[in-house]
Amino acid sequence: GRPSRPLRSSPCRFHRPRPMRSRLAPARLLARSSRRLSTATAIAPLDFTDPRTAFSGTSTAELLRGAVVLTACTIRPFVMNAEMLLGLSTKVFGKTFTDTVVRKTFFAHFVAGESAEGIKPVMQALKAQGVGGILDYAAEADMGDNPLTAGNANQPARVYPYAGEDECDANMQHFLTGVKAVADTSPDGFAAIKVTALGDPKLLERISDSLSAIQGFFTSLDKDGNGGLSKEEFTAGWLEAFDGVTAEQAGKYFDKYDTNKSGEIDPIEWSLMIPIEEVPKMVSKCKKAGPVKSTALSPDELVAMKNMLSRCDNICAYAAELGVRLMIDAEHFHMQPAIDQAVLTMQLKYNKTYPAVYNTYQAYLRRTPGKLREDLERCKREDIHFGGKLVRGAYMVYERERAARLGFADPIQPNLEASHASYAECMTEMLVRSPVPEKTSPFFASHNEDSVRMAVGLLSSGESKVTSDKVGFGQLLGMSDHLTFTLGGAGLKAYKYVPYGPLDEVMPYLLRRAQENSDALGGAPLQRAMMLAEVKRRMFG
């Protein structure tokens, strides 16, 4: 709902960390990130089962620790009750002992460190193996009053309820520090950003509701259901909806937003036609109440939205100054439209010369293939670079439970096979069917070997219109090393998603990864076997 008290207008002042000595301008960044693989270089067949390649930069002690941790991750009762077991250990043995055990095992395997300074050894080790980093200050926000997130075992992530504008400003400082750390330790890398840390999640849900209502208004005007508004449909609908508008005025409004002069306004033109901040003024002329009017933001909410976007812009501006690219994480479905809109706003400003800001696409959502096609076409029309990270998704149980509880249609693909098919379809959209391949930069975040092989196959066969220097691959730190380091060793652009932060904040985040991302953990037995095989080879030849 709407805030119960006025929101202070945050000036969003921020302190930029001292810039590194030599900054990489965007052009130099692209040249540097492309040098590892010429577009004319053929990709040799990749062997993801070679332990020597996968673990050449890993010590024997780290291999043994990793084998123990991954074995624990495959024990489902242990994983599903990990949060309860941690609490029990703390009660019986004390917090110091419990934290020490966790820090020496799971934390050391999956997390780079507790601070931007502390991660440097891990980032440098990755760089030495031809692997970049996606640095993530691992804090999450969610709906604090939602029973599904407050105590349900299927949603084990730490809840970070909105604590005010000052807290959001503090989170912005964390992200700015992360951007600086990427510039210092992994210039080819990325910084990961969570929009829910920069504003009230309830506000994001309200913005999403308003955006959905605006899209519903488009559908109501589209009388013939062909996916576009003719001038006649638009004018008739506008006159029916609003007071004080003439047919001539409505026609001029149509002409202004029919940007490609096709005689129709399509969903892409519509998405840029009604800025959400203009909705309250627009609905003041509505002849009758409807979804657009009921979801219009209040003055306080508009102030909060502007503050949130200002924080996003501050981070993007600083990243652009240092030549660091940003990945905006996907989050819960009911907040995602607002996040997508914030990302689009940043991309229109910062993706003019190179893909500075990447959005995240969740293949397990039914809407994703269509949205991806629309976003690629929008980039073509707006003449900006497309940056997109493709994931399968990590909130499946939560999303299904929420949809059932509230009576909504299930937004998730019906089964795992359908999610795999959606991932493959989205990959093909980006690599093969992109309308702007020269400005398309896909990033495939996957622990699924078949998906990685499919992408490499499209690149090596020449079927991909996007050249390999624009394509990235990523896996979580401590997971699927046989994929990451084999890709990096072959000269492809491989990355590790590197969470960092205080133990209490990072471990709940990783517990969610372990419990929700079963596809990722499906490769744990193979990685564990390869680790032990490499230990045996080193010890016994």
N, C-alpha and C positions, 0 to 999 in steps of 0.2 A: 504494500500500500504506500501511500504518500507519507513523507516524513511527518511525525507528530509535532515537531518543533522546527522553527526556522533554521536553515543551514547557514552557518557562517560562510561568507564568501572568501575562500582561501586564495591568497595572492599567488599560491604555488611557487613561492620563492624557493630557489634551490642553490646548493653549493656544488659547483662542478669540481670533481677531483682534478688534481693537477694533470694537464695533458702530458702524454709521453713525449719524449724528446723529438722524435721524428714522426709526423703524422702521415698516414697514407691517404692521399686524395682518392676519390672514387675511381678515377681512371687507373691509378697505380694499384689500387686494391684489386680491380678486375684483372689486370695483367698478372699480378702476383698469384691470385687464386687460380688462374688458368694455366700457369706455367707447368703444373705437374702433368698435364695431359694435353698434348696437341690435338686439335680436332681431326687431324689427319692420321693420328696414331691408331692402329688396330688394337683391339683388346684381346689379349691372349686368353685361352680357356682358363677359367679359374678353378682351383681345387680348394674347396672350403673344408676339406678333411685333413689338411696338412698341419699338424701341431707345431712344427718348427716355424712355419710362417706366422701362424696365429699368435704364438707366445714367445717370439724371439726377444721381445723387450720386457718380458715378465720374469721376475726372479722365481726360484724354486719355492721359496717360502710363500710367495704370493700365490703360486699355483696350488699349493697344498691348502692354504686358507680358502681360496676360491672354491676348491672341490668340496670342502666341508660346508661352506655357505650354500652352494648350489644344491648339495644333497638335502640340506634342511629345507630349501625352498620347494623341493619336490614332495615333501611330506605334507599332504593337504591338511590334516588336523592341526599340525603345528602352524602352518601359514594362516589358516582361517581363525585360529585362536591366539595369534601372536600378540595382539594388543593386550588381551587378558593375561597372558603369560608374563608379559613385561611388567604389568601392574602387580602381579603376584610376586614376582622376583623382587621388585622394589620393596614390597611390604615385608617379605621374609628376610632378604639379604641386605636391603638398604639401597638407596639410589646410587651411591658412589660405586659400589660393586657392580650393580646392574649396568650402569652407564659405561663402566670400564670394559665389561665383557662385550657389550654391543659395539662400542667404539673400536675395539680390536678385531672384530669379526665382520658383521654385516655393514657397519658404517664404513670401515676401511675398504671393503670390497666395492660398495656401491656409490660412495660419496667421496668427492675430491678433497674436502676439508671444511673447516668451520668458518673460514673468512676468505675474502678475496685474495689476501696475501698468502694464506695457507694453502691455496690450491695450486700455486705456481709449480711445484715439483711435478704434480700429476699432468698439468697442461704441457710442461716442457717435455715430459716423457712421451706423451701422445704425439707431439710435434716431431720428435725424433723418429717416430715410426710412420711418418707421413699421414698422420690423423689429426684433424682439427677438433675444436671444441665448441659445443653449444652450452654456454654457461648459464645456469639457472639458479637464482636464489630461491630455494625450494620452500616457499610459503604459499598457502592456498587460502582463499576465502570462499565462503558459501553462505547459504541462508541459515542464520543462526537459530531461528525458531522452527526449523523444519525437523519433525521427528525422524525423518529418514536419514538426515545427516547428523543428527545429534547423538544417536546411539545405535544405529542399525549396523549389524556386523558386515553387511554388504557394502557399506560406505565408510570404511575405516579411516578416511583422511581426517587430519586435524581440522577442526572448524575454526575459521578466523572471522568472527562476526565483525561487522563494521563498527569501528571504535571512534569514528570522527574524522574530520578533514585533516587534523594534525597527523593522525596515524597514516593516512593515505600519502601525505607529504613525506613522512618517514620512509614509507615503502618506495616512493620514487627515488629517494636517496640511495636505497639499497640497489635499485636497478641501475642508477647512474654509476655507482661503484662497480657493478658488474660489467657495464659497458667499458669502463676504463680498464678493468682486469682483462677483458678480451683483447683490447688494443695492445696491452703490454705483453700478453702471453701467447695469444693465438690470433694474429691479425687476420688470418683467413677465416676465422670462426664467426660465431653468432652469439648474441645475448638473447636469452629467452625472457619474455615479458608476460605477466598475467594481468589482464585488465581488472580483474576482480580485486586486486591489491591496490588499485588506484581510484576506486570509487565504491559506493555502497552497492552490494549485490542486489539489494531490493530495488535500487534505482535502475540497475541494468535490466531487471525483469520488467519494470515499468516501461522503460524505453523499448524493450523487445515487444511488449504488448502494443505499444503505439505504432511501431513499425509494421507489425502484423496487421493491425487495423487499417493502416494506409494501403497495404497490399490487398486487403479484403475489399477496400473501396475501388481499387482498380478492377478487381474481378466483378464487382457489382455493375460497373460501367460497361464492361465488355459483354454486351448483350448477345452477340453471336458466338461467344466463347472461342474465338480464334486466336486468343493470346495477344491481341493488339486492339487499340482504341482508334476507330476512325474519327474523323472530325465531327461527323454527325453524332456518333455515340458519345463522344466527349462533351460536345456542346449541350446535348439533351440532358445528360447526366448532371452537368455542372449547373444548369438552370434549375433542375429539379432539386438539387441539394442545397443551393445557397441563395440567400436574399441579396437584392441589390446588384445583380450581375445581368448584363445584357448579352444577347447572343453574339453581338459584335465583339464584346470584351472576352467572352469565352473562346471565340474563334482566334483572337490574337494570342491568347494564352496558349492555345493548342499549337499555333504556328511557332511560338517561341521554343517550345519543348520538343517539337518534332524535328530534332536536330539533324537527322539524316534525310529530311524532306521526302520521306517515303509515303506520306499521307496517312501514317499511323503512328501512335505513340506505343512503343513496346515496353516490356517490363524493365529493360535497362534504362531507357529514357525516363520512365516513371520513377525509378529508384533515385534519380538525381533531381527530380522535379519538385518534390515537396520536402524541404529541409524540416527536420523534426522540430526545430525551434520556432518555425513559422506556423505550426499546427494550431496552437492556442488562438492566434489571431484569425486563422482561417475558419476554425470551427465556431468562432463568435458570430459568424454569419449563417450558420447552419439553420435550415428551416425546421429541422427536427433532430432530436437526440439520436445518436447512433454510436457504433463502436469507436469511430475516429474521435468523436467529441468526448466520450467517456474515458478514453485512454490518454487524452491530451495532458501533457506535463504541466504541473503547477509552476508558478514563478520560482519557488524554492528549488524545485526539482531541476528547472532549467539552469539555475545557478550552479547546482551540484554537477550537472552534466558538463557545463562549460569548464568547471574546475578539473573534472576527470580528463576531458580532452586536452586541457592545458598541460596536465602532467604527462599525458602521452606525447604531446608535441615537444615538451622539454626533453624527454628521453630521446625522441627521434632526432631532434636538432643536435644534441650532443653526440649521438651515434654517428650522424652524418659528418660532423666535424672531425671525428676520429676515424672515419672510414669503416665503422663496424656495422654489420647487418643485424637486423632484429627479427626474431621469430615470435609472433604473438600466439600464445597457446590457446587452443580450443578449450572450452569449459562446458558447463551444463547446458543442455539443449534450450531450456527456457530463458537463458541469458545470452545465448549465442548470437541472435540477430543484432543485439546492441553491440556486442564485441565485433561482429563482422562490419557493422557500420563505422565503428571507431577505426578499425583497420583500413577500411576504404578511404576514410578521410585522410589518414596519414599517407596512404599509398598515392593518392592523387597529388599530394604535395611533395613527397620525397622519392617517388619511384620514377621520376622523369628521365634520369640519365643512367640509372642502374637499379637493380632490385634491392633497395635498401630495407624494405619492410615486407616480411613474409606473413601471409595468413596461414591458418591450419585447417585442413579439411579432414573430417572424420568419415571414413568410408562406411562405417556401420550405420550411418544415418541414411534413411531412404532418400532424402532430398539432395544428398551431396553430389552425385553425378550431374544433375541438372544445374545446381548452383555453380559448380566448377565451370561448366560450359558458358554460363552467363558471365562469370567473372573474367574468363579469357576473352570473350567478345568485348566486354567493357574495356579491358586494357587496350584492345586494338583500337576502339573508337576514341578513347581518351589519350592514346599515344603514350602510354606509360608501360613500364616493365612489370611483368607478372612474376611474383615470387610466391610459391605455394608449397607448404609441407603437407604431405599426405600420410595420415596415420589410420589405423583401424578404429581406434576409440577405446576409452577406458572406463566408461560410466554405464555399461550396458545394464547391469542389474538395477542400479539406481533409476535410470531413465524409464525402464519398464515398470518398476514399482510405482514411480510417481505418476506415469500416464494412467495406470490402472486405478490408482487412488483418486485421481482428479477426473477420471472419465474421458481422457484424451485418447486420440489414436496413438498407437505405439509408433514412435518415430524411428525405431531400430529395425534393421533388416531382419527377416524372419528366422534366419539360422546362420551358422558360421559359414556355410558354403556360399550363401548369398553375400555375406560380408567380404569373403575372398573375391567373389566375382565383381563386386562393386569396386574393390581396390584395384583389380586388374583393369576395369573399365576406366576408372579415373586416371590410372597411369597412361593408358592409351590416349585418352583425351589430351593429356599434357604433352606427351612425347610425339605422338603420331598425328593428331588432329588439331593441334593448336593453330588458331588463325594467325598467330604472331610468333612463330618458332624462334625467330631471332631475338625476341624479347621475353622468352619464356624460360624461367629458372625453376624447375621442379626439384623438390627434395623428398626423397622416399625414406621415411622413418619406419623401419620394419625389422622385426626379428624373424620374419618368415623367409626361409631360404628360397622358396619357389618364387616369391615376389621379387627378391633381389636378382635372381637368375633371369626372370622375365625382363626386368629393366635393362640388365646388362646385355641380354640377347637383342633387344630392340636397338640398343646403341651400337653393338658390334655388327649387326646385320645391315645397318644403314637404313632400316625402316623408320627409325626415329628421325623426325625433322629437326629436333633439338640436338645440338651438338653436345658431346660428353663433357666439355668444359663447363657447361651450365648446369650440370646435374649433380646433386649431392645425395649421399646415403648416410643414414644415421641409426645408431643403436645406443641403448642406455649404457652408461659406464658399468662395467662388471658383467654385462650380458652380451651374448653372441659375439664374443671377441673373434671367433673364427670367421665371422662375416666381415667385421670392421677392418681387421688388420690385413686380411687377404685382399679386400678392396683397396685399401690404402697402399699395400705393397705392389699392386698392379698399376698404380698411378691414377686410380679413380679418386674422386673427392669424397673421402670417408670422414665421418665425424662421430664423436662420442657425445651423448647428451650428459652433461656434467652438472649434477646438482651439488650445491654447497650450502652451508648454513649451520647454525647451532644444532646439536644433536636432537634436542626436544622438538625442533621444528621440522627437521629433515626426515626423521624416521617414520612419522605417520604418513608422510608423502610417499615414502617407499613402500610402506605396508599396503597402501592402495594399489600401487603398481603391481606388487606381488599377488594380491588377491584378485584384481580385476583383469590383469593382462595375461590370461592363460596362454594365449598364443606365443607370447614372449617366453614364458617359462617352459613351453613345449620343447624348446631347444636346449634346456638346461642339462638333461642327461647326456646329450652329445658333447656339449662343452665340457662337462665334468669328465667324461671319458677321455677327451682329447687332452685335458689338463694332466690327468693321471698318466696317460701314455707319454707325454713330454717329460714328466718327472722321472718315469722309468727309463726313458732314453738317456736322460742326463746322468742318472745314477749308475746305470748298468750298460750303457752304450747300445 
